[in-house]
């Protein structure tokens, strides 16, 4: 199984008309800010075969995958690899590294990232559980404990069910249509 990656600096130096930069974040995150030239194909809607139909390439072309920091892009790369498409390359550090390097980005309407939304929801549930535990019934502490256990599981598996649920919410869908070409910069 291929697990190739490239730094942001190497990707920009490489250039290339046969290559595509795919941002796998939610449409709302993409609209807020994305690398210049990137197209949006959200991870939860990623179908590797459909991507190849939409973006025909030469045999030596590459698909570069990015997200905010690299975690979702790594999941997307695994989807491509499982489909037998081995020319999907992870962009190390994602948009965070892109911005730190000073490369051009397209800025749009600012939104709260899905990861930040998840932290707000999770923190609120923990606080609510503690308040219920002290003010109403000790069972409230169990709620906070379950959320803690969920965070441990999320850390071990590098997945977050609440973040995946939030990514599907209407406010995180942006104004892009289902056609993946419509979100290109």
N, C-alpha and C positions, 0 to 999 in steps of 0.2 A: 504494500500500500504506500503510495506516495504521500509525503508530508512536506513538500517544498515550501519555502518562505522567502521573502525578499524584504529588505529594509525600504523605507519610504524614499531615502536618498537614491538608492540603486534603481528603484522603479522610475523615478523622475528622470534620472540620467539615461536610462534605457530608452525611454520614449517608445515609439512603435505604433504603426497604424493598424496592425493585425491584432492588437491586444485590447482587452476591455477591462475597465475597472468597475467592479460590481460592489455596491454598498448594500449590505444585508440588514441594515437597521430598519426600524419602522418608517413608514412614509412621513410621519410627523417629524421624527428625528432627522430624516434626510432633508426635508424642506427647511428645517432650522439651519442646517449647515452641512455641507458635503464637499469632498474634494472636487475641484474643477474637472469636468469630463466624466464623472462617475454616473452610473445609472443605478436606479433603486430596484432591487429585487428582494423584498423582505424575506427573512429566514423562514418564517412560518408559511410562506407561499412558494418557497423555492422548489422548483422542479427542474433538475439538471437537464433533462432532455428538451424541455420547453425553452430553457435559456439558450441551448445550442441552436434551436430552430430560429429564435429571435436574433441571435448574433452569430451568423455563419462566419467561420474563420478559416484561414489557411492552416495546414497541418502543424506549422511551427508557432501558431498564435497561442497566446496565453489568456487565461481568465484570472484577473487579480481580484482577490476578495478582501473587503475591508468592512469594518464596523467601527464602534467607538474606540475599543481598546484591543480587539483581536479575538475575544472569546467566541462571539457569534460567528465571526468569519471562519474560525477553526471548525465550528460545527458545520458550516456550509461546505467547507473543503472536504470534510468527511462524507457529506451527502454526495458530492461530485465523485469522490473516490469510490464509494459504494456502487455508484452507477457506472463505474468503469471509465470515468473521465478523469484522466490523471494530469491534465494541464491546468488545473486550478491551483493558484499560488496564493498563499496567505501573505497579506501585507502586515508586517510586524508593527505592533503598536497602534494600528488603525488611525482614525481621525485625530486622536490625541497626538500621535507622533507626526502626522501630516502637518498639523498646526504648529507644533513646537519647531519643526524644521522651517517654517515660514513659507510653505508652498501655498499656491492659490486655492482658496475655498470659495464656494458660493454661499453667501449668508442670506437667510430668509427670516421668516417669523420665528422668534425664539419660543421654545417650548421646554417643559421639564422633561428630562430624559426618563426613559422607562425604568432604568436602574434607580434613579432618584425617587421616582414615584413609588417603586417597590419599597425602598427604605422608609418612606413616609408612611405607607400603609402598614408595614410590619411594625414600625415603632409605635404607631397609634394603637394597634391591637395589643401590644405588650403593655402600654400605659393603661389602656382600658381594662385589661385583665387585672392589673395591680389595683386600680381604683375599685373595681368590682370586688376583688379579694378583701380589701380593707373595709369597704363601705357596705357591701351587700352580703356576700357569702364567700367563704374561702375557696369555692370552686373556681373563682376568677383567677386565682394563682395558677390553676391547671391550664387555663387558656394561654397565659404567658409562657408556661413551661412547654406547651405544645408548639408554640411559635418558635421558641428557642431550639427545640428539637428539629423543627423544619429548617431553621437556619444552618444547623450542623449538617443536615442532609444536603442542603443546597451547596454548602462549602465543599463537602466530600465529593459530590457528583458534578460540581460546576454547572448546575442547572438551578433555576429558580422558578417554581410553579407560579408564584404570584407575579413575577415579571412577565412570564409568558402569557398569563391571563390579561395583565394590563396592556400588553402589546396588541391585543385583539380588540381593545376598547375603541369606540368610535373616535374619541378625541386623539387617539394615537394613529389614526389612519391617514391624516393629511387630506389633501385634495387630489391626490394622484388616482388615476383610474386603475383598473386591474391590469391593463395592458402595460407591461414593463417598459416599453419604449417611451411611454408618455411622461416618465419622470426623469428622462435624461437631461443632463445639463448642457 
